[in-house]
Amino acid sequence: MMATGAKPWPKMTSREEFQFIAELVLKCSTADHTLVTLQDQDGGTTRFANNQVVQNVNTRRGSVAVTVAFGKQQGTATTTDFTAGSLRETVKRAEAIARVSPEDPEYLPPVGPQEYGACPAARSETIKAGPAVRLEYANEAIGQCRMENLSAAGILSSSRASVGVAAGTGLRSFEERTEARFSITVQSGDATGWASAAHRSIDRLKVQERTLSAIHKAVMGAEPQELPPGRYRVILEPAAVAGLWSWIIWMLDAKSYLKGTSPFAGKLKRRMLDKRISLDNSPGHADLLGVGFTSEGLPSTASCWIRHGALQQLLYDRFTAQAERIGVIPTIEAPCLSLEGTPAGSLAQLIKSTDRAILVTNFWYLRTVNQTDLTLTGMTRDGTFLVEKGEIVSAVKNFRFHESPLRAFQHVDAWTAPMEAVTSETGKMLVPAIVLPEFHFSSVTCF
């Protein structure tokens, strides 16, 4: 099901309608196991460039995926047509695929009935928002930039979704979710400033505040000086911290750990980072994008991943969890990084209390160089500055870095309370701005 343009769209799939779809599919299936997954999304994007809106569209997309298994042979078929005839045909296609597929030695039947905690995954203001609301917010950002004679480009998007998972084992999961995103890049000559946000509520994107922050960075970024590469004390803004910590989270995979290829191999429960660091999953936090259940219907869990700088657990798929006799599989879709102790009151206070450092707004194009110790490379972007005696004294030409976050975060000098952070390469996190005593910038970039 997909619709664009001015035609009226069918209403979002309800819990009762998904129940009907699931029962129809399960009744038609002749397989040993059957899993039904619903993704029904209504959303749109407003794009702007050169201080004018260039696109403002809404799109409706809906699909039902049917996965069946005969023994360990499985097959999946998907349809965008929710009529009874189409759903029956989709079951037949999935069964035909399964019968000619090789056995999957790690296949497990779908999970049974689950209990789910309350999760604030949908907000009414985002459900009601459409092109007109997004256009209003986009024009607010554009207007701020026009007043400063600067050029703005970015997006503002909003969506609502119905998500469901059901199986012949008795599993029934259904949830409504909303999400809104804002990103802006402001250009002043050759300098740029950037800010981004994501939230369940479109009214919590703080469009004006983030636009003014991007404007400030663009203006401050004029006439950057070139500093030699080397090891510098750094002040990392939340987006930069999130970029580095996303790679730590991605490397928590239990299979890699058990194979010995993980940077954490042999270090479970051993301190690897500053002893004040904690990482938790908080699916119920109103400022994160937590969900009630995973794509397999398992409940999302509030869980501790790092405590006192030591990794507490690993990220398991169901097969590996069963092999390792892990009862409850922890999730980490709503990460919150924090430090024990007294935080600085703000990023400005961190800057004011720092004698000399490089202030980094954001990293981009992060890639692994050495997975065994998690050495990464990437570049600074959209606001890199020199701080001296508690003040920003000049912009700095961007650096490329080669550094492992596992080494860089072994000691933290200062930090703020956790703040919202999202980049083009990471999901939503709550992380503090952080001062690190040393960070390796390996070269100066050409821009």
C-alpha positions in Angstrom: 0.0 0.0 0.0 1.5 3.3 -1.1 -0.1 6.7 -1.7 1.2 10.1 -2.7 -0.4 13.3 -3.8 -3.8 14.7 -3.0 -6.0 11.6 -2.8 -7.4 10.7 0.6 -5.4 7.9 2.2 -6.9 4.9 4.1 -6.6 5.3 7.9 -3.6 3.8 9.7 -3.8 0.1 10.5 -5.3 -0.4 13.9 -4.5 -3.1 16.5 -7.8 -4.8 15.6 -7.0 -4.7 11.9 -3.6 -6.1 12.4 -5.1 -8.9 14.5 -7.4 -9.7 11.6 -4.5 -9.7 9.1 -2.4 -11.9 11.4 -5.2 -14.5 12.0 -5.9 -14.7 8.2 -2.2 -15.3 7.4 -1.8 -17.8 10.2 -4.9 -19.7 9.1 -3.7 -19.9 5.5 -0.2 -21.1 6.4 0.7 -24.8 6.2 4.2 -24.3 7.5 5.6 -25.5 10.8 6.1 -21.9 11.9 4.7 -18.6 10.6 5.7 -15.0 11.5 3.7 -11.9 10.4 5.3 -8.4 10.5 3.4 -5.2 9.8 5.0 -1.8 8.9 2.5 0.9 8.1 3.9 4.4 7.9 2.4 7.8 7.1 5.0 10.6 6.9 6.6 13.3 5.0 9.6 15.6 4.5 10.1 19.3 4.0 13.4 20.1 2.4 14.9 23.6 2.0 18.0 25.0 0.3 19.3 28.5 -0.5 16.7 29.9 2.0 13.7 28.5 0.2 11.5 25.4 0.5 12.2 23.0 -2.4 10.1 20.1 -1.4 7.1 19.5 0.9 5.6 16.0 0.4 3.7 13.3 2.3 4.0 9.6 1.6 2.1 6.6 2.8 3.8 3.2 2.8 2.5 0.0 4.2 3.7 -3.6 4.0 3.1 -7.0 5.5 5.9 -9.5 5.5 5.3 -13.2 6.0 8.1 -15.5 7.1 7.4 -19.3 7.2 9.6 -22.3 8.1 9.5 -26.0 7.3 12.0 -27.4 9.8 15.0 -25.1 9.3 14.1 -24.1 5.8 12.6 -20.6 5.8 11.3 -18.1 3.3 9.9 -14.6 3.4 7.5 -12.8 1.0 6.2 -9.2 1.3 3.1 -7.5 0.0 1.8 -3.9 0.0 -1.7 -5.0 -0.7 -3.6 -5.8 2.5 -6.6 -7.5 0.8 -7.4 -11.1 1.8 -6.5 -12.5 -1.7 -3.1 -10.7 -1.7 -2.3 -11.9 1.8 -3.1 -15.6 0.9 -1.0 -15.3 -2.2 1.9 -13.9 -0.1 1.7 -16.9 2.2 1.9 -19.2 -0.8 5.0 -17.3 -2.2 6.7 -17.5 1.2 6.1 -21.2 1.4 7.4 -21.8 -2.1 10.6 -19.9 -1.3 11.0 -21.8 2.0 10.7 -25.3 0.3 13.6 -24.5 -2.1 15.9 -22.8 0.4 18.8 -24.5 2.2 18.4 -25.2 5.9 19.5 -22.4 8.3 21.5 -24.0 11.1 20.7 -21.0 13.4 17.0 -20.9 12.7 14.8 -20.7 15.8 10.9 -20.7 15.9 9.3 -17.4 16.7 9.0 -16.5 20.4 5.8 -17.1 22.3 3.6 -14.6 24.0 5.5 -11.7 25.7 4.7 -9.1 28.3 5.6 -5.5 27.4 6.2 -2.5 29.5 4.7 0.9 28.8 6.8 2.9 26.3 6.0 6.5 25.2 6.5 5.7 21.5 3.8 8.0 20.0 2.9 11.7 20.5 -0.4 13.2 19.4 1.1 16.4 18.1 3.3 14.5 15.7 0.4 12.3 14.6 -1.6 15.5 13.8 1.4 17.2 12.0 1.4 17.3 8.3 3.0 19.4 5.5 1.6 22.7 6.8 3.1 22.2 10.3 6.5 21.2 8.8 6.4 24.1 6.5 5.8 26.5 9.4 8.9 25.1 11.3 11.0 25.2 8.1 10.1 28.8 7.4 11.0 29.7 11.0 14.5 28.4 10.4 14.8 30.0 7.0 13.6 33.3 8.4 16.3 33.3 11.1 19.0 32.8 8.5 17.6 35.4 6.2 17.8 38.0 9.0 21.5 37.3 9.3 22.1 37.2 5.5 23.2 33.6 5.7 22.2 30.6 3.5 20.3 27.7 5.1 19.7 24.1 3.9 18.2 21.2 5.7 15.1 19.0 6.3 12.2 18.7 8.7 10.4 15.4 8.7 7.6 13.8 10.7 6.0 10.4 10.6 3.6 8.1 12.4 3.6 4.3 12.1 1.7 1.2 13.1 4.1 -1.7 13.8 3.0 -5.3 14.5 4.5 -8.7 15.0 2.5 -11.9 15.3 3.2 -15.6 15.1 1.5 -19.0 15.4 3.2 -19.4 18.8 0.7 -17.0 20.3 3.0 -13.9 19.9 1.0 -10.7 19.4 2.8 -7.3 19.5 1.4 -4.0 18.3 2.5 -0.4 18.8 2.0 3.1 17.4 5.1 5.1 16.9 5.9 8.7 15.9 9.2 10.4 15.0 10.2 13.9 13.9 13.6 15.1 12.7 15.2 18.4 12.0 18.6 19.1 10.5 20.1 22.4 9.3 23.4 23.5 7.8 24.0 27.3 7.7 26.7 28.7 5.4 28.6 31.9 5.8 31.2 32.2 3.0 33.3 29.0 3.2 32.3 28.3 6.8 29.3 26.2 7.9 27.4 25.6 11.1 25.2 22.6 11.8 22.6 21.4 14.2 20.3 18.4 14.3 17.5 16.9 16.4 15.1 13.9 16.6 12.2 13.4 18.9 8.9 11.6 19.2 7.3 15.0 19.5 7.6 17.5 16.6 7.2 20.3 19.1 10.3 19.2 21.0 12.7 19.7 18.1 13.7 23.1 19.3 14.0 24.5 15.8 14.7 28.1 16.7 17.3 27.2 19.3 19.1 24.8 17.0 19.0 27.2 14.1 20.6 30.0 16.2 23.3 27.5 17.3 24.1 26.7 13.6 24.1 30.4 12.7 26.5 31.1 15.6 28.9 28.4 14.5 28.8 29.5 10.8 29.7 33.1 11.8 32.4 32.0 14.2 33.9 29.7 11.5 35.2 32.5 9.3 38.9 32.7 8.6 40.0 29.4 10.2 43.6 29.1 11.2 45.6 25.9 10.4 47.0 24.1 13.4 49.6 21.3 13.1 48.3 17.7 13.6 49.1 16.1 16.9 47.6 15.1 20.2 45.3 17.8 21.6 43.1 18.3 24.6 39.5 18.3 23.2 36.1 19.5 24.2 33.6 17.2 22.4 30.1 18.4 21.9 27.3 15.8 22.3 27.1 15.0 18.6 30.8 14.3 18.5 30.6 12.1 21.6 27.6 10.2 20.1 29.5 9.6 16.9 32.3 7.8 18.8 30.1 6.0 21.2 27.9 4.6 18.4 30.9 2.5 17.3 31.4 1.2 20.9 27.7 0.2 20.9 27.9 -1.5 17.5 30.9 -3.6 18.7 29.0 -5.1 21.6 28.0 -8.1 19.5 28.2 -11.4 21.4 29.2 -13.5 18.4 32.3 -11.4 17.7 33.2 -11.5 21.4 33.0 -15.3 21.5 35.0 -15.6 18.3 37.7 -13.4 19.8 37.4 -10.7 17.1 35.7 -8.1 19.3 37.7 -5.2 20.8 36.1 -6.3 24.1 37.2 -9.9 23.8 38.2 -11.3 27.2 37.4 -8.0 28.9 33.8 -8.6 30.0 33.4 -7.2 33.6 36.8 -5.7 33.4 37.3 -1.9 33.5 38.3 -0.5 30.2 37.0 3.1 30.5 37.0 5.9 33.0 35.5 4.3 36.2 32.8 7.0 36.4 31.3 6.1 33.0 28.0 4.3 32.8 25.9 3.3 29.7 22.3 2.3 30.1 19.4 1.5 27.9 16.3 3.6 28.8 13.4 2.7 26.4 10.9 4.6 28.6 12.8 7.9 28.5 10.6 10.6 26.9 13.6 12.2 25.1 14.8 9.0 23.4 13.4 6.9 20.6 12.7 3.8 22.7 10.2 1.1 21.4 8.2 -1.5 23.2 9.5 -4.5 21.3 12.1 -5.6 18.7 11.5 -6.8 15.2 11.2 -10.4 16.5 8.6 -9.4 19.2 11.0 -9.5 22.1 10.4 -6.8 24.8 12.8 -3.9 24.9 14.4 -3.8 28.3 15.8 -1.2 30.6 19.3 -2.5 31.1 22.8 -1.6 32.3 25.6 -2.0 29.7 28.6 -0.3 31.2 29.0 0.4 34.9 32.1 2.0 36.5 33.8 1.8 33.2 33.4 -2.0 32.8 31.3 -3.8 30.2 28.5 -5.7 32.0 26.8 -7.7 29.1 26.8 -8.4 25.4 24.4 -7.9 22.5 22.9 -11.3 21.6 20.9 -12.7 18.7 18.4 -15.3 19.8 20.5 -18.3 18.6 23.7 -17.2 20.4 21.7 -16.3 23.5 20.2 -19.8 23.6 23.6 -21.4 23.1 25.0 -19.3 26.0 22.0 -19.9 28.2 21.0 -16.2 28.3 17.5 -15.9 29.6 16.5 -12.3 29.0 18.1 -10.8 25.9 19.0 -7.1 26.6 18.4 -4.4 24.1 20.1 -1.1 23.5 17.9 1.0 21.2 17.7 4.0 23.6 21.2 4.5 24.9 22.1 7.0 27.7 25.7 7.8 28.6 26.4 9.4 31.9 29.3 10.0 34.4 29.2 9.7 38.1 30.1 12.9 39.9 29.3 16.6 39.6 28.8 17.8 36.0 29.5 21.2 34.6 26.3 23.3 34.2 26.6 23.7 30.5 28.9 23.4 27.5 29.7 27.1 28.0 30.9 26.3 31.5 33.2 23.6 30.1 34.7 26.0 27.6 35.2 28.7 30.3 37.0 26.3 32.6 39.4 25.0 29.9 42.8 26.6 29.4 43.5 25.3 25.9 41.7 22.7 23.8 40.1 22.0 20.4 36.3 22.3 20.4 34.7 19.7 18.1 31.0 20.1 17.0 30.7 16.9 15.1 32.6 14.0 13.5 31.6 12.5 10.1 32.6 9.7 7.8 33.8 7.6 10.8 35.2 4.2 9.7 37.2 1.5 11.5 40.9 1.2 10.9 41.6 -1.6 13.4 38.7 -3.5 14.7 40.7 -5.3 17.4 41.3 -2.1 19.4 38.5 -0.1 17.7 40.8 2.5 16.2 38.6 4.8 14.1 39.3 7.4 11.5 37.0 10.3 10.5 37.0 14.1 10.2 35.7 17.1 12.2 32.9 19.1 10.6 30.6 22.1 10.9 32.4 23.9 13.6 36.0 23.2 14.9 37.5 25.9 17.2 40.5 26.7 19.3 39.8 27.5 22.9 42.3 29.4 25.0 41.9 30.7 28.5 38.3 29.8 28.6 37.3 31.5 25.3 36.9 30.5 21.7 39.7 32.5 20.0 39.4 31.3 16.4 38.0 28.7 14.0 40.4 25.9 13.0 40.7 24.1 9.7 39.2 20.6 10.0 41.2 17.7 11.2 41.3 14.0 10.3 41.7 11.8 13.3 43.0 8.3 14.1 41.9 7.3 17.6 40.2 4.6 19.5 37.3 5.7 21.8 38.3 2.9 24.1 41.6 4.6 24.6 40.3 8.2 24.5 37.7 7.6 27.2 40.0 5.9 29.6 40.1 9.2 31.4 37.6 12.1 31.3 38.5 15.5 32.7 35.1 17.2 32.8 31.5 16.7 31.5 28.0 18.0 31.5 24.7 16.3 32.2 23.5 14.1 29.3 22.0 16.0 26.4 20.2 15.0 23.3 22.4 14.1 20.4 21.8 12.8 16.8 23.9 12.9 13.7 23.5 11.7 10.1 25.4 8.6 10.9 24.0 7.7 14.4 20.7 7.2 16.1 19.3 9.2 18.9 21.3 9.2 22.2 21.6 11.1 25.4 25.3 11.9 26.0 27.2 14.6 27.8 29.6 17.1 26.3 33.0 15.8 27.4 36.5 17.2 27.9 39.2 14.6 27.1 42.9 15.2 28.0 44.2 13.8 24.7 42.9 13.1 21.2 45.0 12.2 18.2 44.4 14.4 15.1 46.5 12.8 12.4 46.3 15.4 9.6 44.7 18.6 8.5 41.9 18.3 5.8 41.7 20.4 2.7 38.5 22.2 3.8 
